[in-house]
Amino acid sequence: NAGVTQTPKFRILKIGQSMTLQCTQDMNHNYMYWYRQDPGMGLKLIYYSVGAGITDKGEVPNGYNVSRSTTEDFPLRLELAAPSQTSVYFCASNRGPDTEAFFGQGTRLTVV
Amino acid sequence: TQLLEQSPQFLSIQEGENLTVYCNSSSVFSSLQWYRQEPGEGPVLLVTVVTGGEVKKLKRLTFQFGDARKDSSLHITAAQPGDTGLYLCVRNSNSGYALNFGKGTSLLVTP
């Protein structure tokens, strides 16, 4: 029972570098989400997807890009990393509105 | 973005004490979920409340949804160190496609 799997768990980037955070789920969920969580804060939505080929911006999309070529995978791309992107990133999925969301264990990213 | 206000932001109590945390909004919820997040982990669902006035119990945790569906509370009886964590209330956005989180209540229960 893998659920939602995120990789890597930790990463240190230099300013201006790029990277992709991977997220995959094996529950055949249509809805997938990327959140960031800063200290003392709740989770802020970056991007979400309601199905393969469909993505949309959340509350804080600037500096990020996503794609959804398959139901299972929802990678998050950081281009030109900035210190403001230092955060813990969570991927989540669910069947749809008002249903239980399942979260990955998170990726702790530091940009220096 | 529909704001979810959670209070208190931090709570430190001793084992055996009772506590209540609150989640409020100016707009009506279609439903509301409570999650608990332990350090280094992602949030995990505790309960979903849907009907105004609804009360759900999960062992020592009691969840209540306000009659007007604008607020919810979580009451923990005889708190234990294992209850330590960040408690988050969550609702669907107006579009229904995204989950909006409150900032959470960080609970520390000491032996």
Contacts between the chains, C-beta under 8 A, distances in Angstrom:
chain1	res1	chain2	res2	distance
A	4	B	42	7.6
A	31	B	97	7.2
A	33	B	98	6.8
A	33	B	99	6.7
A	35	B	101	7.7
A	40	B	9	7.7
A	40	B	103	7.3
A	41	B	103	5.7
A	42	B	4	7.9
A	42	B	6	7.9
A	42	B	88	6.1
A	42	B	101	3.9
A	42	B	102	5.4
A	42	B	103	4.3
A	42	B	104	5.2
A	43	B	43	7.5
A	43	B	88	7.4
A	43	B	101	4.4
A	44	B	101	7.7
A	45	B	98	5.3
A	45	B	99	7.2
A	45	B	100	7.4
A	48	B	97	6.2
A	48	B	98	5.2
A	50	B	97	5.7
A	56	B	97	7.1
A	58	B	98	6.0
A	59	B	1	5.8
A	90	B	42	5.3
A	90	B	43	7.8
A	92	B	42	7.2
A	92	B	99	7.6
A	97	B	30	7.8
A	97	B	92	4.9
A	97	B	96	4.2
A	97	B	97	7.1
A	98	B	30	6.7
A	98	B	31	4.6
A	98	B	33	7.9
A	98	B	48	6.7
A	98	B	50	7.3
A	98	B	92	6.1
A	100	B	33	7.6
A	100	B	45	4.6
A	100	B	48	7.2
A	101	B	33	7.7
A	101	B	35	7.9
A	101	B	43	7.7
A	101	B	45	6.9
A	101	B	90	7.7
A	101	B	99	6.0
A	103	B	42	2.9
A	103	B	43	5.4
A	103	B	44	7.4
A	104	B	42	5.7
A	105	B	40	7.4
A	105	B	41	6.1
A	105	B	42	5.7
A	106	B	40	7.4
A	106	B	41	7.4
A	106	B	42	5.8
